[in-house]
């Protein structure tokens, strides 16, 4: 089992808080003033409507600190990319009904991303952040920002708990983005192969990277390498972490990518 969490100092001056969440999971990380990740907490299988969850987060001493910067990355499945910005159309997009709609322009391309948060998600953020200001991004925004300027075709896969995100870029422009729930490595392989075929990705030579809760000796990684060449776990020397060897920067890619947007 991957070692996700580790505990940092009780007080840090001018530090950065990063929150990521899926439909039923919330993670948060704290970076010190030198950009080193010094703390991580993961909360799987939560309900954003749960009073007990909200109270536990409100009572968390780490989250009661005052932060110099706060980023929040929504890693939800209900994102849609269109070539225009229109406030009226967002209400009829699939899965965005009854959501609080957000619209953001994708970095490096003339594409707008539409996504939604539930009122419970927004209320929880307000409660645990004590009305501190924060920067909100969808995961496709942070991925596009991180990979901006790369012209060669690339595929990036990110694995959270039971959630796969596929990001494909060609000629420096977003080509494909989607997230899928999965139960096995066969599910992941099916989604990845279908996305690569649809976007004319060379399975052998085009660049492919993977991040999140995965290791090279895992069943998922071994399954992918049987069919995909040029596949590597992402490495970035700017991702700094203060922890034991059990905690590796690629686990926390979504936090680093979100923090870089600031």
Secondary structure, 3 states (H helix, E strand, C coil): CCCCCECCCCCCCCCEEEEEECCCCEEEEEECCCCEEEEEEEECCCCCCCHHHHHHHHCCCHHHCCCCEEEEEECCCCEEEECCCCCCHHHHCCCCCCCEEEEEECCCCCCEEEEEECHHHHHHHHHHHCCCCCEEEEHHHHHHHHCCCCCCCEEEEEEECCEEEEEEEECCEEEEEEEEECCCHHHHHHHHHHHHHHCCCCCCCCEEEEEECCCCCCHHHHHHHCCCCCEEECCCCCCEECCCCCCCHHHHHHHHHHHHHC
